[in-house]
């Protein structure tokens, strides 16, 4: 049986969770996990071998074991540590922001003074910021989680499968907008304005399934007081628990994903669907939901639907539309594809 280490000491607990969920049934690979306390506190463990780790410990911990493959879930900091790691072991790195991963030393230097200067200076002085491109360049393999972004350079790592949740039958149209309620990555101004001008006698519910704060929270509070009785909005002012998120997603007739075309990471421009994946893609697959995306979002997937001008009528039409997620995204087939990819990474 192949032995794999999965390291997440930075950010993406949800990706680590997805990897754990599908790999627990693998008969070909034995995976051990190295998580920071922040990540360990956010994942649900069901018997997996999980070690508490951080950037000061990980190299010593890996010395004690022999792995066929090491997967790094995120390289957005601790660049000096990861630079040492990729030079020593058969390592694959999951890439979340392609433009950031290839940024030159000069571009990174300019970016230091464009955001949180104190934090970015710390990355430079203490965590080896200028090793960024070397980490990605020296890793044996680069992985991507959106198949449409894959290439010879970026190998697709299939993680997302359709779970067998019981379908909720709603008496009225229920639209869920998943993700943190922030204008930075999604166009919530468009959503608020659209809901405010909805004209229908039918009952509709819009669920904002992510923490709302600051100006977006104030806009939601104001919006909820202005709507007619047949239209309601539900939102959260605190972090949404895994249980509430799951309930909300299961309740959805349609997912509404107003993703901004462009985003920034470390002051580097990233484009959703071209250099960066949206987590809403994994949400749609996991919960078997058709999702309405902006019309400029590049996707050939049948369950990703471009938004029309009259989006409410579009939601009504899509409410009873069915897409067979089990055909391409059932757990067993995704696991077999994943095991095949992992075997290929080990064989290299």
N, C-alpha and C positions, 0 to 999 in steps of 0.2 A: 504494500500500500504506500502511495506517495505521501510524503510529509511536507506540509505547507505551513508557513507562518504568515499571519495577516496582522499588519501593524496599523493602528489608528491612534495616534497620540496628538491629533490636531483638531479636526473639525467634523468630518462627515460621519456622525454616529448612525444616520439612517442608511448609509451605504454599507457600513459594517454590519448593521442588523440584517439587511437584505442578503448579504453574503452568508451570514450565520444561518439564516432561516432556510436557505436552499441547500447549503452544504451539509447540514446535519443528517441528511439521508444519503450522503454519498458513500458508495461501497468501494470507491477507488482512491479517495483522498482522505487523509487525516489532517485536520486543520487545528492549529493552536493560535490563540489570539493574544496580542499584546496591546492593551488599551491604557490610555491615561485615565486618571480618576474621573475626569469630566465625561469621557466617553463611556467608561464602565458603568457609571451611574445612570446612563441614558439607554442602555441596551438591555433587552430581556434575555437572560441566559437560561438555557434548558439543558444543562449537562456538558456544555462545551468547556474545553480547557482554556481558561482566561487568566492571563498574568497581568498584574498591575505594572505599568511601565511609564517611562518618560524619556526625554532626550538624553539625560545623563546616565540612564541605566541600560538602554536597549542594546547597545553594542556588546556589553558584558553578558547580558542575558542570552544573546544569540550565540555567543562563544560556547555556551554550555550544551547546545543542541546541534543537531545536524539536519538541515532542511533541504529538500530538493528545490524548493522555490520559496521566495519571500515576496509578498505583495504589500506595497505601501499604499494605504488608502488615500492619503492626502500629503502633498508636499507644498504647503503654503507658508511654512516656517521651519525652523531647525535644519536649515539647508546644509550647514557644516556636518551635522550628524548623518544626514541622509547621503551626503556626498561620500563620506567614508564607507557607508553601508553598501551603496551600489557598486563601489569599486571592488568590494570583497566578496559579495555573494551574487547568486543568480536571482536578480531582482526585477520585478515588474512594478511599474508605477501607474496608478490610475490618474489620468489627466482630466481636470475639471475646467481649466481655462487655457485653451491652446495658445492664445497670443501671449499670455503671461509666461508660459513654459518655454517660449523661444525668445523672450526679451533679452536684449543685449545688456551688458554692464552699464553702458551709458544711459540707456532708457530707464533702467532701474534706479540709477543715481538721480535722474531728473524726477522720477516718481516719488522719491523720498520726501520732497518738499511740497507735494501736492495734496497730501492727506493728513492723517494722524502722524505728525512729524516725530513725536516722542516714541511712539510704537515702532515706526519705520526705522528710526535711528537705532533702536534696540535690535531690530532684525539685521541691520548692517553691522553693528559693532559686536554683538554677542552671538548671532545665529547664522552668520555667513551668507547674507543676502545675495552676494555676488556669485555664489556657487549655484544659483538657481538653475540656469540653463545647463550647467555641467551635470547636475543631478539627473535631469531628464535625458540629456545626451548620453550619459554613461550607463544608464539603466539598460539592462538587456532587452527589455520590452516596455512599450508604452501602451496603456490600455484605455479604452473609451467605452462609455456606458450607453451611448446612443449609436445604434448600428448605422444610421445615416451619416454619421461623422467618421466612420471607420475608413481606413485606407491601408496601404502597405506599411505605413509608419505607425498608425494607431490601430491596434487590434481590438475588435469588438469583444467585450466581456459580458455575456448574457447573464443577467441577474434577476430580472423582473419577470414574474409569472403571475398568472391569474388565479387568485385564491377562490375557493368555493364558499363565498359568503351567501347567506340567504338573501334573496332579492326582496327589497322592501317595496310594497305597492302603495303609492301615495294617492290620496284623494285629489290632491291639487299639485300643480307643477312645482317641483323643488329643484332649484338651481344652486349648486355649490361652487364657490370660488375658493379653491384650496391654496394655502400658502400665507406667509406673513403679510399683513395688510400694510404695505409700504409702497410708495410711489416709485422707489428706486428701481425695482425690477418688474413691476406690473403697473399697468395704466389704470389705477383705481379712480382717477378723475373721470375717465371715460365710463367706468362702471357706475359710479355715483350719478352722473348726469343721465345715463341711459335709464337707470331705475327710476329716477325722479320724473322722467317724462313718459313712463310706461302708461299706456292707455288700454285697459282691458277690464271687463266686468268679472272675469274669472279670478279665482284665488291663486296667488303666486307667493312663493317663499324663496328668499335669497339668503343663503348661509355663507358668511365670510369665515372660512375655516382656517383661521390663523390669528395670532395676536395682533390687535389693532392698538396703536398708540399715537400720541402727538396729534398732528393736524388731521390725520386720517380717522382717528378715533372721534374727534370733535365733529368731523363731517358726517360720520355714521350716526352719531347721536342726534345730530340735527336732522338728517335724512329720515330717521325712524319716526320722528315726530311730525313730519310733513306728508307722509304717504297716506293714501286712502286705506280704509279698513281691510280691503281684500288683498293688499300687497304688504308683506312683512319682510323685515330684515332681521337676521339673527347674527350677533357678532360676539367676540370674546375680547376682554380687556386684559386678560392674563394669558400665559402660555397655554396652548391647547394640549391637554393630556392625550396620550396614545389612545385611550378608551374613547374620549370624545371625538377625536379625529376619525377613528374607525366607524363610530356610529354615524357621524355626519356624512362620511363618504358612502357608506352603505345606503343612506337615505336618498342620495342624489339621483335625480332622473338624468341630469346632464351636468358635466363639469364645464365651467366657464373659466378660461385661462387667459386673461388679458395681458400676456407677456410683452414687456417692452422689447422692441426689436434689438436695441443696443443696451448693453450694461457696461459697468466698469469693474475691473478687479485690479487692485494696486495701481489705479489710475491708467490701466491699460484697457483699451476698448475691446469688448468681447461681443459677439453677435450670436444670439440664441438661434440654435438650429444650424449654425455654421462653425463657430469656434467654441461653443458652450452648450451644454445640455440643460434642459429644464427638468426639475424634479417632477413637474406635472405629468411628464410622459410616463414615468414609473407609477405615479398615482393612478393614471387612467388604466394601465395594464393590470395592476394589482387588484383594483376594485371592479374591473370589467365595465368601465364607463366610457361612453362616447364623450369626446371633449371638443369644445369649440375654442379654437385658437385664432389670433389675429390673421387676417387674410394674407399678410406679408410673411407669415412664418413658413419656412420651407420644409415641407414634409410630404412624403408619398404614402404615409400610413393611412389606411382606410378609416380608422377610428378617430383621426384628427381632422376636424371639419373647419374650413375657413369661415370666419364670421361674416354674416350678411348684414346689410344695412338695417333691416327690420329683424333684430336679433331675437325679440320675444316670439315672433311668429316662427322663427327658425327653431327655437327651443320647443315650442309646441309640436312642431313637425317631428323633431328628433326624439321626443319623449317616448314614443312607441317603436322607435327604430332599434333593431337588435343587431349586434355584431358578435360573431362567434370567436371570442377571445380564446376559448379552450383549444381551438384548432391549431394555433401557432404559439400559444403562451401557456399551455398546461404545464404543471410542475415537472412531470417526468421528462418531457421533451426538452425543457429549458435546462434541467439538471444534466442531461446527457450532452447537450451542446456545451455547457460550461465545463464539464469534465474533459471533453475533447480539447477545448481551448487550453485548459490547464496542463493537460498532458503534452500539448505542443510546446508550451512555455518551458516545461521541464526538459524536453528532449533536445532543445536548442543548445 
